[in-house]
């Protein structure tokens, strides 16, 4: 229970930092740095509802579509973080307004906004949390078209940045695309400081389904071991999966959906070499 409370507290801190970065620096300059917040900034130009209200609408629609098309496979922590971010942005932007940077140096807004949001998102990711948003669209693309999850998110975010340029002006679009690139790079950098990779041992009667999820959707390798239960003497199959820490929540959600009775163990792997990780030099 203490560990769970710690995870939620750290996830909430990450969401708070993300909300502050958006409200103070990015939203005042209409910098659509991807995600549901970026889409909300673009929609705000078309119909002037507040960004927070648009985020409620966007995420509600996305979760509904996900539920109807791919089934409800999101953890409570993801739902919590998604709508906590919505609430905090709406709170600081509209209900209890805080300081917003309206200076002429937009590059400063991009830089400091990205630093805050990236640190916040990295903290949330490190606790197996996600803020939903365009992740849902990427899941749908992956399910029906086999599009790689990470690449789908990148293309969606770039499309949102380009849309900002069409909705506002070319400078705003270019700054939005720059913000997307800096944000992704900064998240990776911060995550390397928070964690590196993990290895996961999984024992489940539905090991084939879990293995297929790992290899086809996460696009990670999976090693299969024959094992025997020490207490039951029953022959079992054990899976060994090595992946980036930020991918762990996807695997945990899949295991929860496929086999809630599965047993799995997560260990930190500080150095991982080979395909998909560090190259052996």
N, C-alpha and C positions, 0 to 999 in steps of 0.2 A: 504493500500500500504506500509506503514512504517513497519507493522508487517511482510509482505512478504519479504521486503528487508532485515529485520533483520534475518529472517529464512535462506535466501540464503547466507548472510554474515557468519552466524554461521556455516552453512553446509559447506561452502567453507573453513572456518578455520579448521573444523574437517577433511575434505579431505586433506588439506595441512599437518596437523600433521600426518595423516595416511601415506601419501606419504613419508614424512621425515623419519618416523620409518622404512618403508620398504627399502628405498634407502640407508640410512646411516647404518643400522644394519642388517636387515634380508637378503636382496638380496646379499650382498657381501659374506655371508656364506651359500647361497643357502637354507635358512630356509624357507620351503614352509608351511606357517602357514594358509593353507586353502584359500578359495576364488579364484577369477580369478588370483590374483597375485601369489598364490601358484602354481596353474596349469601352469602359464606362466614360473615360475622358473623351473618346471619339464621339460616342453617342450623345454626350453632353452638348456638343456643338450642334448636333442635328435637332435635339429636343432638350431645352435647357432645364432639365431636372438636375439636382445636385449629383455629384459623382458617387456619393455614398448610396443614394437611392437607386441610381443606375446599377451599382454593384449588387445590391439586393436582388434586383430584377434579373440581371445577367446570371448570377450564380443560382438563383432559384430555377430559372429556365434550364440551365445546364445540368443541374442535379436531376430535374424532372426528365429531361431527355435521356440522361445516363440511366436512370431507373427503368425507363420504358424500353431502351435499346439494348443495353448491356447488362442490366440487372444491378441491384444495389450491392456493390462490393466496396463501399467506402467505410473506413473506420470512423468511429465517433470522434476521434481526435482530429481527423481531417475536416469533418463537418464543423466541429467546434472552432478550429482555427480559421476556417473560411469565413464564418459569420461573425466571429470576434473581430477579424480584420475589417469586415463591412461596418460593424457597429462603431469601432474606434475611428475609422475614417469619417463616417457620418457625424460622430460626436464632435471631433476636433474641427471639422470643416464647416458644420452647419449649426449644431446645437450649442456647443461650448467652444466658440472659435478660439484658436491659438495663433501665435505669431506665424506669418507666412512670408517667405522671402520673395519680394517683388523687384529685386534689383535688376539692373540691365544686363549683368553678366550671366547669361543663361548657362554658360559652361560651368559656372560655379554651382548652379542649381542641379545640373546633371551630375556633377562630381559628388557633391555632398549628399544629394538625394540617393544616388546609387550606393554610396558607402553605407548609409543608414539602412536602406532596404535590403542590401545584400547581406550585411551582418545579421539583420533580423531574420531573413529567410534561411540563412545558413544555420542559425541557432535552432529554428523550427525543424529544419531538415534533419539536424543531428539528433532530434528527439523523435524521429520517425513520424513527423507531422508534415502536412502539406496544406496549402491554402486553396486547393481545388482549382477553380478558374479554368484556364485553357488546358490544364492537365486532362480534363474530362473530354475535350474535343480530341486530344491526342489519343486517349484510350479508344474512342470510337473509330478513329482512323486506323489504329493498330488492329482492332478487331475485324473490321470489314475489308481493309485494303492491305493489311500486313505492313503498314508504314512503321518504321522504327520509332519507338516512343520519344526518345530524346530529340531526334531529328524533326519529328512532327511538331513538338513544342517550339523549336527554333523557328520553323517556317511560319507557324501561327503567330508567334510574337513579331516576326519581321512584317507579316501582313498587317498587323495592328499598327506598327510603326509607320508603314507606308500609308495606311488609312488616315493616320494623324496628319500626314503631309497633305493629303487630298482634302481633308476636312478643314484644316487651318491654313497652313502655308508650307512651302518647301523647307524653310528653316526648321520649323517645328518637327516635320517628318524626319529630317536629317538628325536633329538632336535626339529624337525618340529612338532611332536606329542605333545611334551612338550609345544611348543609355542602355539599350538591350544588350549590346556587346559588352560594355563595361560591367553591367550587372552580373551577367553570366560568368565573366572572368573573375570578378570579385567574390562571388559565391564559392566558386571552386577553390580560390585562394584561401578563403576563410575556413572552408570545410577541411582543407588540408591541415589547418592548425587545430581544428576541433577533433578531427578523426581522419582516418585514412580508409581502410577497407575492413571488411568483416568476412569471416568464414562461418557458414551455417551448416550444422549437421541436422538432418531431418529424418525422422522415423515415422512412417505413415503407411497405412494399408492402401492408400490412394497415391502411392509414390509415382506411378506413371503419369497421372494428371499433373502432379506438382512438377515433375521433370519436364513435361511438355510446356508448362507455363514458363519455366526458367529458360529453356532453350529457344522457344519461339517468340515469347513476348518480352522477356528481359534481355534476350539475346546474350545469355551467359552460358558458360559451360557447366556441366553437372557430372560428377563422378558417382557411379553406383557401386556400393559395397554390399556383399552378402554378410549378414550378421546373425547372431543368435542371442535371444533374451537370456540374461543371466538368471533370472528368477523363473521364467516360464519355459525356458529351453526351446522356445518357438523360433523357427527360422524367420528372419525379417530382412527387409531391404533398407539400407541406410544411404541417404544422399548427402554428398558434400558439395556445397555451393559457395563460391567465393565471389563477392560483388562489392561495389562501392557502397559506403554507409548510406548515402542518400537514396539508394535503390532499395534499401532494406524494407521500408514501409510498404512498397509494392509487393514484395515477397510475403511479408507477414499478412497483408490483407488477402492475398491469394490463398495462403495456407488456411486462414480462418474460413474462407469461403468453401474451399475444396474439402477440407477435413478438420473440423474444429477439435477433434480428439488427437490430432497429430502431436508428436513430441519433437521439439527442436531446440537446439542449443546454439547461441550466437557468441562468437569469440572475436575480439579485435585482432586484425592482422595488420601490423604496422608496416610490413614490407611485403609486397606481392609482385612477383616478376612473371612475365609471360604475356601471351596474347590478351589484349584488352586492358592490361595494366602496365607496369613499368617494363621497359625493354632491358634485356640483359646485355650490358655493355662489356 
